[in-house]
Amino acid sequence: MTEPRRGPREDPPRTRRDGLPRRVGEVLGPALDRLATSDQARAYSAWARAVGDQVAASTRAKGFGRGRLTVECDSSVWANELTYLGPQILRRMDEILPGHPVKQFRFVVHARPAGATGQESDTPPASEERRGEAPAPAAYGAARAEAEAVHDERLRAAIEAALRRSSEEPPPAPGLPAPDG
């Protein structure tokens, strides 16, 4: 008697022909091979290899579909910067892994639960500060400390330049006398 033919969707037999259970490697090997060659796996791998350790430490590939790789970033600064660098990253991915499936990116900011940073702050969020009002000196100290922790030199320089500009006295409005100092 011969065994009936199994369709493509049926599970493989749990035992070998000799009646012994199949080894884990026999079961997982083909499944892992399929996963490793999937478009999603190739997209994730191309991302990690193209951006390097520093950017990969602040980002995570979170989803892939229809040619779009969704990348979760630790901050809006990272998301914004990577949005501008997207075409360069795609070119780098083409060099490293020709034929990768990524055509575009979507950068999102990682949503942290309230208080997840482990640091309590008396500084109100930027949305609560009034426009044109200089932040408190304590906010500058905290912002400078955060800027020093940024490993990317260009990004750190941009943050520090923004801090310098925001700490300067704003120029008087046209037609108004300068404030007495």
C-alpha positions as CSV (number, residue, x, y, z in Angstrom):
1,M,0.0,0.0,0.0
2,T,1.3,3.4,-0.9
3,E,0.8,6.6,1.2
4,P,-1.8,9.0,-0.2
5,R,-0.3,12.1,-1.8
6,R,-0.4,15.1,0.3
7,G,-1.6,18.5,-1.0
8,P,0.6,21.6,-0.7
9,R,-1.3,22.9,2.3
10,E,-1.2,19.8,4.4
11,D,1.2,19.5,7.3
12,P,4.2,17.2,6.9
13,P,4.0,13.9,8.7
14,R,5.0,14.1,12.4
15,T,7.0,10.9,12.2
16,R,9.6,9.6,9.8
17,R,9.0,6.4,7.8
18,D,10.9,4.4,10.4
19,G,8.2,5.5,13.0
20,L,10.6,7.8,15.0
21,P,9.6,11.4,15.6
22,R,11.0,14.0,13.2
23,R,13.9,16.1,14.4
24,V,13.3,19.7,15.1
25,G,15.9,20.7,12.4
26,E,13.9,18.7,9.8
27,V,10.8,20.6,10.6
28,L,12.2,24.1,11.2
29,G,14.9,24.1,8.6
30,P,12.6,24.5,5.5
31,A,10.4,27.0,7.4
32,L,13.5,29.1,8.3
33,D,14.8,28.9,4.8
34,R,11.4,30.3,3.5
35,L,11.5,33.1,6.1
36,A,15.1,34.1,5.3
37,T,14.3,34.5,1.6
38,S,11.0,36.4,2.1
39,D,10.7,40.0,0.9
40,Q,10.3,41.2,4.4
41,A,13.5,39.6,5.6
42,R,15.4,40.9,2.7
43,A,14.0,44.4,3.3
44,Y,14.9,44.3,7.0
45,S,18.4,43.0,6.2
46,A,19.0,45.6,3.5
47,W,17.9,48.4,6.0
48,A,20.2,47.3,8.8
49,R,23.2,46.8,6.5
50,A,22.7,50.1,4.6
51,V,22.3,52.4,7.6
52,G,25.0,51.0,9.9
53,D,25.1,50.3,13.6
54,Q,24.6,53.9,14.8
55,V,21.3,54.5,12.9
56,A,20.2,51.0,13.4
57,A,20.5,51.5,17.2
58,S,18.0,54.3,17.1
59,T,15.6,52.7,14.5
60,R,13.8,49.4,14.0
61,A,12.3,48.1,10.8
62,K,8.7,47.4,11.8
63,G,6.8,46.4,8.7
64,F,7.0,45.8,5.0
65,G,4.4,45.7,2.3
66,R,3.9,46.8,-1.3
67,G,7.5,48.0,-1.5
68,R,7.2,50.3,1.5
69,L,9.5,49.7,4.6
70,T,8.1,51.2,7.8
71,V,10.8,52.2,10.2
72,E,10.2,53.1,13.8
73,C,12.5,55.9,15.1
74,D,13.4,56.8,18.6
75,S,12.6,60.5,18.1
76,S,11.0,62.8,15.6
77,V,14.4,64.3,14.9
78,W,15.6,60.9,13.6
79,A,12.4,60.4,11.6
80,N,12.7,63.8,10.0
81,E,16.4,63.4,9.2
82,L,15.9,59.9,7.7
83,T,13.0,61.2,5.6
84,Y,15.4,63.5,3.9
85,L,18.1,60.8,3.6
86,G,15.7,58.3,2.2
87,P,16.9,58.5,-1.4
88,Q,20.5,58.1,-0.3
89,I,19.6,55.1,1.9
90,L,17.8,53.5,-1.1
91,R,20.9,53.9,-3.3
92,R,23.1,52.4,-0.5
93,M,20.7,49.5,-0.2
94,D,21.0,49.0,-4.0
95,E,24.8,48.8,-3.7
96,I,24.7,46.4,-0.7
97,L,21.8,44.1,-1.7
98,P,20.9,44.5,-5.4
99,G,17.3,43.4,-6.1
100,H,16.1,44.2,-2.6
101,P,12.3,44.8,-2.5
102,V,12.2,48.3,-0.9
103,K,11.0,51.2,-3.1
104,Q,10.1,53.7,-0.4
105,F,10.2,54.3,3.4
106,R,7.7,55.4,6.0
107,F,9.3,56.8,9.2
108,V,7.3,56.8,12.3
109,V,8.2,57.9,15.9
110,H,8.2,55.2,18.6
111,A,5.3,55.9,20.9
112,R,6.5,55.6,24.5
113,P,4.1,55.3,27.4
114,A,4.0,58.3,29.7
115,G,7.0,58.2,32.1
116,A,8.7,55.5,30.1
117,T,12.0,57.4,30.0
118,G,12.5,57.0,33.7
119,Q,13.3,60.7,34.1
120,E,10.8,63.0,35.7
121,S,11.0,66.6,34.4
122,D,9.5,69.8,35.5
123,T,10.0,71.2,32.1
124,P,6.7,71.5,30.2
125,P,6.5,69.9,26.8
126,A,7.3,72.2,23.9
127,S,3.6,72.2,23.0
128,E,2.9,74.0,26.3
129,E,5.5,76.6,25.8
130,R,4.4,79.8,24.2
131,R,5.9,80.6,20.8
132,G,8.5,83.3,20.9
133,E,9.1,82.8,24.6
134,A,12.6,81.7,25.6
135,P,12.8,78.4,27.4
136,A,13.9,78.4,31.0
137,P,17.6,78.0,31.7
138,A,16.9,74.5,33.2
139,A,15.5,73.5,29.8
140,Y,18.7,74.5,28.1
141,G,20.8,72.4,30.4
142,A,18.6,69.4,29.8
143,A,18.6,70.0,26.1
144,R,22.4,70.4,25.9
145,A,22.8,67.2,27.9
146,E,20.5,65.3,25.5
147,A,22.5,66.8,22.5
148,E,25.8,65.6,23.9
149,A,24.3,62.0,24.0
150,V,23.7,62.1,20.2
151,H,26.4,60.0,18.5
152,D,25.8,61.3,15.0
153,E,28.0,64.4,14.6
154,R,25.9,66.1,12.0
155,L,22.7,65.6,14.0
156,R,24.4,66.8,17.2
157,A,25.8,69.9,15.5
158,A,22.3,70.7,14.1
159,I,20.8,70.4,17.6
160,E,23.5,72.5,19.2
161,A,23.0,75.2,16.5
162,A,19.3,75.3,17.2
163,L,20.0,75.6,20.9
164,R,22.3,78.5,20.3
165,R,19.7,80.3,18.1
166,S,17.0,79.7,20.6
167,S,19.0,81.1,23.4
168,E,19.8,84.4,21.6
169,E,17.7,87.4,22.2
170,P,15.3,87.7,19.3
171,P,15.7,90.8,17.0
172,P,13.3,93.6,17.6
173,A,10.2,93.7,15.4
174,P,10.6,96.1,12.4
175,G,9.6,99.7,13.4
176,L,9.9,99.0,17.2
177,P,12.8,100.2,19.3
178,A,15.2,97.6,20.7
179,P,14.4,96.6,24.3
180,D,16.5,98.1,27.0
181,G,18.9,95.7,28.4
